[in-house]
């Protein structure tokens, strides 16, 4: 929703387009870094264990890395107990969707298990930006 002031409104906060764009770029950069780190870790783990377990472990590692990157770098918030508690719950939804997409791609469409997680990321990232924004900036005005 765009108000007369040219600011984007949400249920808790009003943001300017510039604020959304800047934090969106930072979200993309931190997400790319997190993706590279966890993807390399995933490729290492699938040597020793099934892709489902590898995905689960790297997803958990990615949540920890992502929490600190999002809090400190992307949304310029101080990490705290409240956001640290809510953050993994938000990603539980992404995890369930990711596992569903991963299953469909690997087991039904026979996609390569090394590349399927990249498609999952592409499908889930846009909505996660706005959910994360609410988690870290929900009470700021």
Secondary structure, DSSP 4 states (H G I P E B T S, - for coil): -B-TTSEEE-SS-EEEHHHHHHHHHHHHHHHHHHHHHHHHHHHHHTTTS-HHHHHHHHHHHHHHHHHHIIIIIIS-----HHHHHHHHHHHHHHHHHHHHHHHIIIIIS---TTTHHHHHHHHHHHHHHHHHHHHHHTT--
